[in-house]
Amino acid sequence: MTWQDKVEKVREKMSDMEIDAMVVTALDEVAWLLNLRGNDIPYTPVFRAYAVLDANKLILYLPPEKQTVTVKQHLKSEVSNVFSALYRARQETCALVFPGLYRWQ
């Protein structure tokens, strides 16, 4: 399954639940969702990153040294700074969903 297929399935579920945006914080979930692997943590194929997904866009937040041309080409998406984007998301959305029981409105 491509990462685009996975993202589309998640978006469908978000729409069913009336969720505007989802913040993916678990490293293994980011790697699975985007079909990317890394070596930031010994003996695991994950990398330090967060992702924010809404109905129209996907943003991957990586440290600047990890924002390679290869990653950007693979995703055809924005790679950004997490703090400025979360501030924008808070101003633009009605509900954000975080893993677990957290839901902001």
Residue, then its C-alpha position, 0 to 999 in steps of 0.5 A: m500500500t502506498w503512503q498516499d493510499k494510507v493517508e486517504k484512508v485516514r482522511e476518510k476516517m477523519s471525515d466520518m468522525e468530523i475531525d479537522a486535523m490529526v497530529v501524528t506523534a508516535l514515531d512508528e506511526v509516522a514511519w508507517l503512514l509515510n512509508l519512510r524509515g530512518n536510523d535516529i534511534p538505534y535498532t529501530p527503523v524510525f526517525r524523529a518527526y511529527a506529522v499533521l494531516d488535514a483534509n487538504k494537506l500533509i505536513l511532516y515536521l523534521p529537524p532541518e538536517k533531515q529535510t533532504v531533497t529525497v524526502k521532499q520528493h518522496l512526499k511531494s508535500e511540505v516539510s516544516n517547523v512544528f511550532s509555527a504550524l501548530y500556531r497556524a492550525r490553532q487559528e484555522t481549525c475547529a477541532l484537532v485530534f491527538p492520539g489518546l483521549y485529547r480533543w481540542q475545540 
